[in-house]
Amino acid sequence: MSTLLVKPAGDHGKVHEITPASAGWGYVGFTLYRLKAGETAAEETGDREVILVLVEGKAEIANSDRTFGLLGSRMDVFERDKPACVYLPNGDRWHAKAATDCTLAVCSAPGQGGHKASVIGDIGSETRGKGANTRYIHPIAMEDRDVADSLLVTEVFTPAGNWSSYPPHRHDEDNFPDMTYLEETYYHRLNPAKGFGFQRVFTEDGSLDETMAVSNGDVVLVPKGHHPCGTPHGYDMYYLNVMAGPLRKWRFKNHPDHDWIARL
């Protein structure tokens, strides 16, 4: 199995724990909890900032000095409602108590103490692409929103039979404004859950070229290269993206062989 494909460790409790050390890179961390009603999760942020994303379900969330109350309204991610999200700075701690069965994503990157703990509200929605390249975006914390020091977080809904993160593009050079170096994780969900999708991670020089069949709950690591994904007829795809690097900007380049598709 590819080292870029991370399977969940069961279906309850902490089912993913991806750190910079385990991924072999320097910035992005991703943890996922699947909690039953009444169960709790808590962590120190240490030297990292965190965005909590209630992928589905409801939970009471607090940090070291305040409570944010009961958050969440989306009981199934494929309802496509907007998620409840909370930002926590480095040097903080958080605690979540599930009010219903819930899925809680913990997105992390190096913190610089530049933002205070807060609920991330007013999340927008966008439609990207056309035809079989259409997908629907909730930009939770992209660069146009000054809500984090390092983190860029977004979620994407790709209808059955469509492609996403397409045309193939990369953001693996620290060369702003032409491109930014951003590590990235994809947390995938499929509807119905028994479905599958595909993701290819590849460089133009061929030094990395891996194509993975992704199942419901898998995480794909993108350390470099292009990274399109697609889902077959009958299965909708969701993914939660976490990106971070030395600069909180998203600048990418399409693959030169496939850039023409963006102009269709």
Secondary structure, DSSP 8 states (H G I E B T S, - for coil): --TTEE--S-SSEEEEEE-HHHHTSSS-EEEEEEE-TT-EEEEE-TTEEEEEEEEES-EEEEESS-EEEEE---SSGGG----EEEEE-TT-EEEEEESSSEEEEEEEEE--S-S--EE------EEES-GGG-EEEEEEE-TTS---SS-EEEEEEE-TT-EES-S-EE----BTTTB---EEEEEEEEESTT-EEEEEEE-TTSS-EEEEEEETT-EEEESSSB--EE--TT-EEEEEEEEE-SSS----EE-TTTGGGGG-
